[in-house]
């Protein structure tokens, strides 16, 4: 996309330093010195009315005195003067800012007021973006830019480093200087009042110098933007993050089991996984992980071969491999025989392959070649310990040659100090990831495997599932609108079990429905009608944990026990919680199934990522065992399955010692329905279903509690601000007719459409494929299909035309199909929602029936609703149909690429004005 709001910051043609100084050691002096020493090729203008020159460069008094337009201004000014300086920069048309000044919200209320003032000034100049304040600065070695007050020179590299801590950033730069680590970009983000992590990730996605991003993170603000940016980046390149505060405890006083079981860090884990981010536990793992992932960005299996010239390090490597759940590769007999020929006098004859300590470089490298050629080995760790007769340098050279001959990862561990240093450097310089210890090497390998698995799981095609249909919209509206039991209207946000279960039932979730009674005789009558056994529970809507007050009596088998349970519950509740009003008891059928297993399913509102879902081992001991997994809603079939697979108790759901497995489809369906309920209703801020009993034949909620915020007001229809990931936009589904009267459904694409989308392309002509994609391909691979079917609805729209053929069809392409895709219109917006690329394709059989026009008009309508300002489309010169469609809708042919490609653009404000004038 041509609109790059941070371009002036990262690739400026000139830099002004406001607050430049000649005082040695000051921030203003250090910034000017760094710009000069880094070899920045453009003009550097110091600005300070108190100085004539700084480091030999002539000073000017104010930014408006600079004789040319300023691309980048670096602010080294006192905090209280900064808002006014920013205003001056805005008036002078400065392209971008880096504010190094501190004294803002990090110092307390006074600084927070300054920061609020700074935000107001920046809002006046939306195209002038600012990094900071309270940051170390920005360093871009590939363009010779060091706009920071860091004390260390920074080498060129292919990894971008984003740090939320200036001090941590400085320490990393110090270490990088001593270890020869280079960067494509270093950004100390500071307080992020204007430029966020998401903005930086989006910008770096287009940076040809950046192959990976490493992030040191303390907190996030705009979770949805961050998730969208990270998901877009990790489709092609890795992000490795170290999030501080992994063991931070959540609030002690939680209103539900879910609130107590889902900590802040678990939500970050779930969000990172959903965004494809690799999370490391320790800061030192950031670079080891990045070094391997940038060299081997493709997915790698978990079977590791280990070659070592010392037994001890081999054992250490195996221990580390087991900790990261990797697999020790099994050598096949052919490779074992080849190793016997290399070492006839003996070797370990297994993996790890322990060879002699004095093995020469030739035999060591040949052993590595043999192991890499084994089809059962996914990657090789080559460990070398510099023993008296070892030659680390020559071995490194030969190992580097072996690595070039294989596509599998070869990971080196050159242990020791001075004797190993030059060999390790040779390996590093020849694109081999090298580590100083087996543990570090294996940890990096574990992250490489995890990265590949995570990618596969993220883009695993889910099974098609029926849409979640609410059985009674009026019931849901009445419940969420405050209708229901008059006693509950006077209560807090906590709903009673009865009301909570009514909401679940409306979403098709099986429940045991309780009946409220207010006397022992009434309880007996209800129980007799239901049939025994029954469960009797306290009815007090503001009470969330009934068992805590002795308010639950199970397996009640006769009328006498019902009367006793009624009295017991009243007595216990009054003693344990005299502050609450007990309004009776509920009676409900008692589910007795020895084959059932108990789970807990819940939802809560995270302050950063919004609504989150949780599933875990259930029952009254749920909080004690803390066996739970977290995911962001909404769920698909594959996401619900993967959520369950994270549980330690997952094996108990399978067949075991004669006990049949539970109905997994029913359980996943319940999880999907719960996730849709939470996604569709921001009023629901917390939910407990405990227990959710799963059996071989059904999944049923035995108890439930919902917490709501009746004051919640949606910002805009379909906006879902309580979700970090925008759900499927079903409001864009509509029926339409082609010119010949054929009925089609226009709807956004789903991941489940991968098979139908692939089938559509497979039955299109090569000419149609060439005109749409500008190149030909023999078949559609899953990776390509995932790119087009797994989309971020916050930034993309792929509107498919779906046709439902008659039961008997003569067309072999659609015969036997319940539905098929016959066309796609696609919009891909930039991160700023300013401009979008548009393309449309119609299957050959359906061309000439106005489907291309219908898809184009509907996509432009949605683009208008989303506030896009400009649409850009590319088409072949000979594609007259598309040229006509664009020209009839006001597109302008702005540019010609070569001889066969046209670029059409549509200014949406002009298009909207034309449409309004035609309507008038």
Helices and strands as residue ranges (DSSP letters): H 7-10, E 14-18, H 27-37, E 43-47, E 53-54, E 57-60, G 63-65, E 72-75, H 79-91, E 96-99, G 105-107, H 109-123, E 129-132, E 137-140, G 141-143, E 145-148, E 155-163, H 166-179, E 182-188, H 197-204, E 212-217, H 223-234, E 238-243, H 257-261, H 264-275, E 278-279, H 283-295, E 303-308, H 311-323, E 327-328, H 333-342, E 353-354, H 361-372, E 379-385, H 392-404, E 409-415, H 418-429, E 434-435, H 438-458, H 473-480, H 486-489, H 497-506, E 515-517, H 520-530, E 534-538, G 546-549, E 552-556, H 559-576, E 585-589, E 597-606, E 610-617, H 622-625, E 628-632, H 637-645, G 648-653, H 664-680, E 684-694, E 699-701, E 704-708, G 730-732, E 734-737, E 743-748, G 751-753, H 754-762, H 766-773, H 782-789, E 796-803, E 820-829, E 835-842, G 844-846, H 851-865, E 870-876, H 880-888, E 892-897, E 901-907, H 908-919
